[in-house]
Every structure is written in C-alpha cells, then in structure tokens.
Amino acid sequence: MAQFYSSSPRKATQQTIIVTPHELDSLGQGVARHEGKTIFISGALPGEQVEAVIYENKRNYSKAKTKKILSPSDQRVTAACAYYEVCGGV
C-alpha cells in the first residue's frame, strides 16, 4: 500500500493580537497584516482596532476571531434584534 505525505496540522497557540483591518474579504471578514502575514478576522470591520485571538495558522495567512473591539468603526451599527448573535439575523 502506498503512503502519501500529509503534513501535520499547524496548531495555533491561541495568540492574542491587536490589529486594525484595512478591508473586508468576500466572506465579510476583516483583513489585516500582522508581522508580515495576512490575518482574516471574523467580526471585525475596516478601520476599527480589535483584539483578536488566532485560532488557525497557515504558512501565508492566519484566521482569528474578534475578542474585543477597542475602537469601533463609524460603520458599525447595533443590531435591532436581541437574538442577532444566536441566529445571525435570519
């Protein structure tokens, strides 16, 4: 039986970073640069400073979740529904 090379998954060390996204990607995630690497941050808008936790590291990019919004964007609005976080507004 042939064996195929499979690299082991890169585990994030749950690193917390402070970044300012400069644009949104096609999935609505904030895109920022940190230490020469592209970071995709869910829950972040362009122009706001966020504290984010990296949960997945790849060679050229990382994925992170917004932990805390330090300075909100003027484009951020409060959801009209109290259950938005649960259902996403659907």
C-alpha atoms as a printed R data frame, in Angstrom:
   type eleno elety resid chain resno       x      y      z
1  ATOM     1    CA   MET     A     1   0.000  0.000  0.000
2  ATOM     2    CA   ALA     A     2   1.325  3.427 -0.923
3  ATOM     3    CA   GLN     A     3   1.806  6.083  1.693
4  ATOM     4    CA   PHE     A     4   1.159  9.698  0.887
5  ATOM     5    CA   TYR     A     5   2.787 12.575  2.682
6  ATOM     6    CA   SER     A     6   0.429 14.549  4.844
7  ATOM     7    CA   SER     A     7   1.804 17.393  6.873
8  ATOM     8    CA   SER     A     8   0.640 17.569 10.430
9  ATOM     9    CA   PRO     A     9  -1.874 20.332 11.131
10 ATOM    10    CA   ARG     A    10  -0.374 23.547 12.460
11 ATOM    11    CA   LYS     A    11  -1.799 24.257 15.858
12 ATOM    12    CA   ALA     A    12  -2.319 27.843 16.855
13 ATOM    13    CA   THR     A    13  -1.012 28.831 20.233
14 ATOM    14    CA   GLN     A    14  -4.123 30.943 20.864
15 ATOM    15    CA   GLN     A    15  -2.025 34.060 20.346
16 ATOM    16    CA   THR     A    16  -3.827 37.328 21.069
17 ATOM    17    CA   ILE     A    17  -3.003 40.262 18.777
18 ATOM    18    CA   ILE     A    18  -4.148 43.866 18.368
19 ATOM    19    CA   VAL     A    19  -4.694 44.866 14.723
20 ATOM    20    CA   THR     A    20  -6.620 47.296 12.528
21 ATOM    21    CA   PRO     A    21  -8.274 45.653  9.486
22 ATOM    22    CA   HIS     A    22  -7.960 47.642  6.253
23 ATOM    23    CA   GLU     A    23 -10.629 45.886  4.154
24 ATOM    24    CA   LEU     A    24 -13.222 43.092  4.064
25 ATOM    25    CA   ASP     A    25 -12.796 39.854  2.141
26 ATOM    26    CA   SER     A    26 -15.536 38.149  0.094
27 ATOM    27    CA   LEU     A    27 -16.824 36.397  3.246
28 ATOM    28    CA   GLY     A    28 -17.169 39.639  5.221
29 ATOM    29    CA   GLN     A    29 -14.120 39.040  7.409
30 ATOM    30    CA   GLY     A    30 -11.738 41.859  8.249
31 ATOM    31    CA   VAL     A    31  -8.337 41.622  6.545
32 ATOM    32    CA   ALA     A    32  -5.259 42.892  8.380
33 ATOM    33    CA   ARG     A    33  -1.485 42.450  8.269
34 ATOM    34    CA   HIS     A    34   0.491 41.405 11.334
35 ATOM    35    CA   GLU     A    35   4.222 40.650 11.307
36 ATOM    36    CA   GLY     A    36   4.198 40.253  7.515
37 ATOM    37    CA   LYS     A    37   1.299 37.794  7.496
38 ATOM    38    CA   THR     A    38  -2.299 38.276  6.345
39 ATOM    39    CA   ILE     A    39  -4.862 37.798  9.116
40 ATOM    40    CA   PHE     A    40  -8.561 37.116  8.398
41 ATOM    41    CA   ILE     A    41 -10.625 38.266 11.383
42 ATOM    42    CA   SER     A    42 -14.283 37.345 11.807
43 ATOM    43    CA   GLY     A    43 -16.375 40.074 13.399
44 ATOM    44    CA   ALA     A    44 -14.048 42.963 12.510
45 ATOM    45    CA   LEU     A    45 -14.724 45.956 10.253
46 ATOM    46    CA   PRO     A    46 -12.200 48.103  8.370
47 ATOM    47    CA   GLY     A    47 -10.824 50.984 10.393
48 ATOM    48    CA   GLU     A    48 -11.549 49.631 13.851
49 ATOM    49    CA   GLN     A    49  -8.877 48.465 16.246
50 ATOM    50    CA   VAL     A    50  -9.604 44.984 17.586
51 ATOM    51    CA   GLU     A    51  -8.098 42.479 19.953
52 ATOM    52    CA   ALA     A    52  -8.247 39.137 18.151
53 ATOM    53    CA   VAL     A    53  -7.364 35.543 19.008
54 ATOM    54    CA   ILE     A    54  -5.657 33.480 16.306
55 ATOM    55    CA   TYR     A    55  -7.221 30.023 16.080
56 ATOM    56    CA   GLU     A    56  -5.645 28.699 12.859
57 ATOM    57    CA   ASN     A    57  -2.170 29.262 11.397
58 ATOM    58    CA   LYS     A    58  -1.185 28.551  7.810
59 ATOM    59    CA   ARG     A    59   2.052 29.337  6.012
60 ATOM    60    CA   ASN     A    60   0.877 32.604  4.401
61 ATOM    61    CA   TYR     A    61  -2.136 33.560  6.494
62 ATOM    62    CA   SER     A    62  -3.924 33.076  9.810
63 ATOM    63    CA   LYS     A    63  -7.569 33.053 10.880
64 ATOM    64    CA   ALA     A    64  -8.711 34.866 14.009
65 ATOM    65    CA   LYS     A    65 -11.857 35.746 15.954
66 ATOM    66    CA   THR     A    66 -12.587 39.161 17.391
67 ATOM    67    CA   LYS     A    67 -12.226 39.026 21.161
68 ATOM    68    CA   LYS     A    68 -12.765 42.712 21.920
69 ATOM    69    CA   ILE     A    69 -13.380 45.859 19.868
70 ATOM    70    CA   LEU     A    70 -11.010 48.535 21.175
71 ATOM    71    CA   SER     A    71 -12.159 51.385 18.916
72 ATOM    72    CA   PRO     A    72 -15.296 50.765 16.807
73 ATOM    73    CA   SER     A    73 -15.716 51.812 13.187
74 ATOM    74    CA   ASP     A    74 -18.241 54.501 12.310
75 ATOM    75    CA   GLN     A    75 -19.807 51.857 10.017
76 ATOM    76    CA   ARG     A    76 -20.668 49.569 12.943
77 ATOM    77    CA   VAL     A    77 -24.344 49.580 13.941
78 ATOM    78    CA   THR     A    78 -26.162 47.925 16.813
79 ATOM    79    CA   ALA     A    79 -28.435 45.052 15.780
80 ATOM    80    CA   ALA     A    80 -32.142 45.772 16.209
81 ATOM    81    CA   CYS     A    81 -32.817 42.236 17.426
82 ATOM    82    CA   ALA     A    82 -31.536 40.956 20.770
83 ATOM    83    CA   TYR     A    83 -31.088 37.469 19.260
84 ATOM    84    CA   TYR     A    84 -28.794 38.528 16.399
85 ATOM    85    CA   GLU     A    85 -25.750 36.794 17.920
86 ATOM    86    CA   VAL     A    86 -27.677 33.497 18.095
87 ATOM    87    CA   CYS     A    87 -29.314 33.350 14.646
88 ATOM    88    CA   GLY     A    88 -27.342 35.878 12.583
89 ATOM    89    CA   GLY     A    89 -30.398 37.920 11.674
90 ATOM    90    CA   VAL     A    90 -32.076 35.266  9.536
